[in-house]
Amino acid sequence: MGAALHIGSRSWATLLLALIVACSWLAPLEPIANEQVEASLKRALISFATARALNAVISAAQGTEVAVQPAGVGINFAPGQILDPINDLVEQFAQLMLVASVALGVEKVLLTMGAHWAVSILLTVTAIAWSYHYLRQKLMPIWLSRLLLILLMTRFAIPLVTLGSDMLFHEFMADDYQSSQQALDGATANIGKITSETAPAASESGLLDRLKAWTSTNIDWRTHLESLKRVAEQTTERIIKLMVIFLLQTLILPLAMIWILWKVIRGVFEPPPRAI
């Protein structure tokens, strides 16, 4: 009875390997995985462009200095300096988006390389040799088991990780991504609007014009400053959320899934060197 179960388990492992080899040729996962990598890359590039645009308007706001001299009294201040604490964060966010875009580009290349016919041929030959030793309970060379594991990871790790991370993104992170991305777009527009509203005060040349500009804008300075503070607080929160999302999708989740997949494949297809 025990021997029959043992032989049955070997047959199931061999059948599973045969199905996996068939999938390596039929490639049912590649089209979906390619689409999801393209979508992820597009999101990263959009966030990178948003970060660069936000950095540009913040730099413009920081460089806008209000300088008027009503009744001979000099007044000089730069309301955009309120945004100085988040300027470094925006630059780091832009760098992270660039790294995420590169990582997704590499993932796309690896996906194409893993789907190459040469990998499938080598996997097929290795699987046949492995199955021969495994079913006949012959001495299993360690290098053969390790080669099989490496080829299985090369062929299927990237598609499975791509599908898994994208599924988790849409299940748990898509809403936060959309709202945060829209908030950053809104922040860029708001900061640019506030900067354009305050900038003309420094360009007036005549004393009467400067007095009129100072009088007309003086009432709104508190509103402008409060708006900048509010934008800075909201932008910081949204940037951190986006950084967490892209770190999870491009680094933490893929590495965790690769580790789990390696453990599963090793547990199934790496038998003891000598069959019992």
Backbone hydrogen bonds, N-H to C=O, Kabsch-Sander energy under -0.5 kcal/mol:
donor,donor_aa,acceptor,acceptor_aa,energy
5,L,1,M,-2.3
6,H,2,G,-2.3
7,I,3,A,-2.6
8,G,4,A,-2.6
9,S,5,L,-2.6
10,R,6,H,-1.7
11,S,7,I,-2.1
12,W,8,G,-2.4
13,A,9,S,-2.2
14,T,10,R,-2.2
15,L,11,S,-2.7
16,L,12,W,-2.6
17,L,13,A,-2.0
18,A,14,T,-2.1
19,L,15,L,-2.2
20,I,16,L,-2.2
21,V,17,L,-2.4
22,A,18,A,-2.1
23,C,19,L,-2.2
24,S,20,I,-1.7
25,W,21,V,-1.0
25,W,22,A,-0.6
26,L,22,A,-2.6
27,A,23,C,-2.6
33,A,29,L,-2.6
34,N,30,E,-2.9
35,E,31,P,-2.0
36,Q,32,I,-2.2
37,V,33,A,-2.3
38,E,34,N,-2.3
39,A,35,E,-2.2
40,S,36,Q,-2.4
41,L,37,V,-2.8
42,K,38,E,-2.3
43,R,39,A,-2.1
44,A,40,S,-2.3
45,L,41,L,-2.4
46,I,42,K,-2.4
47,S,43,R,-2.4
48,F,44,A,-2.2
49,A,45,L,-2.5
50,T,46,I,-2.3
51,A,47,S,-2.4
52,R,48,F,-2.2
53,A,49,A,-2.3
54,L,50,T,-2.7
55,N,51,A,-2.5
56,A,52,R,-1.9
57,V,53,A,-2.2
58,I,54,L,-2.2
59,S,55,N,-2.2
60,A,56,A,-2.1
61,A,57,V,-2.4
62,Q,58,I,-2.6
63,G,59,S,-1.6
64,T,60,A,-0.5
64,T,61,A,-0.8
65,E,63,G,-0.8
66,V,64,T,-0.5
66,V,77,F,-3.2
67,A,65,E,-0.6
68,V,75,I,-1.8
72,G,69,Q,-1.4
73,V,70,P,-2.1
74,G,72,G,-0.6
75,I,68,V,-2.4
77,F,66,V,-1.9
80,G,61,A,-0.7
80,G,64,T,-0.6
81,Q,78,A,-1.8
82,I,79,P,-1.6
83,L,80,G,-1.9
84,D,81,Q,-1.5
86,I,83,L,-1.0
87,N,83,L,-0.7
87,N,84,D,-1.0
88,D,84,D,-0.7
90,V,86,I,-2.4
91,E,87,N,-1.9
92,Q,88,D,-2.5
93,F,89,L,-2.4
94,A,90,V,-2.4
95,Q,91,E,-2.2
96,L,92,Q,-2.4
97,M,93,F,-2.4
98,L,94,A,-1.9
99,V,95,Q,-2.4
100,A,96,L,-2.8
101,S,97,M,-2.2
102,V,98,L,-2.2
103,A,99,V,-2.7
104,L,100,A,-2.3
105,G,101,S,-2.1
106,V,102,V,-2.5
107,E,103,A,-2.3
108,K,104,L,-2.0
109,V,105,G,-1.9
110,L,106,V,-2.8
111,L,107,E,-2.0
112,T,108,K,-1.8
113,M,109,V,-2.6
114,G,110,L,-2.8
115,A,111,L,-1.1
116,H,113,M,-1.5
119,V,116,H,-0.7
120,S,116,H,-1.4
121,I,117,W,-2.4
122,L,118,A,-2.4
123,L,119,V,-2.5
124,T,120,S,-2.4
125,V,121,I,-2.4
126,T,122,L,-2.3
127,A,123,L,-2.6
128,I,124,T,-2.1
129,A,125,V,-2.2
130,W,126,T,-2.7
131,S,127,A,-2.7
132,Y,128,I,-2.1
133,H,129,A,-2.0
134,Y,130,W,-2.6
135,L,131,S,-2.8
136,R,132,Y,-1.6
137,Q,134,Y,-0.7
138,K,133,H,-2.3
140,M,273,P,-2.6
145,S,141,P,-1.6
146,R,142,I,-2.5
147,L,143,W,-2.3
148,L,144,L,-2.2
149,L,145,S,-2.3
150,I,146,R,-2.5
151,L,147,L,-2.4
152,L,148,L,-2.5
153,M,149,L,-2.3
154,T,150,I,-2.6
155,R,151,L,-2.4
156,F,152,L,-2.4
157,A,153,M,-2.0
158,I,153,M,-0.5
160,L,156,F,-2.2
161,V,157,A,-2.8
162,T,158,I,-2.7
163,L,159,P,-2.4
164,G,160,L,-2.6
165,S,161,V,-2.8
166,D,162,T,-2.1
167,M,163,L,-2.1
168,L,164,G,-2.2
169,F,165,S,-2.1
170,H,166,D,-2.4
171,E,167,M,-1.7
172,F,168,L,-2.5
173,M,168,L,-0.6
173,M,169,F,-2.3
174,A,169,F,-1.9
177,Y,173,M,-2.4
178,Q,174,A,-2.5
179,S,175,D,-2.5
180,S,176,D,-2.4
181,Q,177,Y,-2.7
182,Q,178,Q,-2.3
183,A,179,S,-1.9
184,L,180,S,-2.2
185,D,181,Q,-2.1
186,G,182,Q,-2.4
187,A,183,A,-2.5
188,T,184,L,-2.4
189,A,185,D,-1.9
190,N,186,G,-2.7
191,I,187,A,-2.8
192,G,188,T,-2.1
193,K,189,A,-2.1
194,I,190,N,-2.7
195,T,191,I,-2.5
196,S,192,G,-2.2
197,E,193,K,-1.8
198,T,194,I,-1.7
199,A,195,T,-2.1
201,A,198,T,-0.9
202,A,199,A,-1.7
203,S,200,P,-1.3
204,E,200,P,-0.7
210,R,206,G,-2.6
211,L,207,L,-2.5
212,K,208,L,-2.4
213,A,209,D,-2.6
214,W,210,R,-2.8
215,T,211,L,-2.3
216,S,212,K,-2.5
217,T,213,A,-2.0
218,N,214,W,-1.8
219,I,215,T,-0.6
220,D,217,T,-0.8
221,W,217,T,-0.8
221,W,218,N,-0.8
224,H,220,D,-2.8
225,L,221,W,-2.9
226,E,222,R,-2.5
227,S,223,T,-2.3
228,L,224,H,-2.3
229,K,225,L,-2.4
230,R,226,E,-2.4
231,V,227,S,-2.5
232,A,228,L,-2.5
233,E,229,K,-2.3
234,Q,230,R,-2.4
235,T,231,V,-2.7
236,T,232,A,-2.1
237,E,233,E,-1.8
238,R,234,Q,-2.3
239,I,235,T,-2.6
240,I,236,T,-2.1
241,K,237,E,-1.8
242,L,238,R,-2.3
243,M,239,I,-2.5
244,V,240,I,-2.2
245,I,241,K,-2.3
246,F,242,L,-2.5
247,L,243,M,-2.2
248,L,244,V,-2.3
249,Q,245,I,-2.5
250,T,246,F,-2.3
251,L,247,L,-1.6
252,I,247,L,-2.2
253,L,248,L,-2.4
255,L,251,L,-2.1
256,A,252,I,-2.3
257,M,253,L,-2.7
258,I,254,P,-2.5
259,W,255,L,-2.1
260,I,256,A,-2.2
261,L,257,M,-3.0
262,W,258,I,-2.4
263,K,259,W,-2.0
264,V,260,I,-2.4
265,I,261,L,-2.7
266,R,262,W,-2.5
267,G,263,K,-2.2
268,V,264,V,-1.6
269,F,265,I,-2.9
270,E,266,R,-1.2
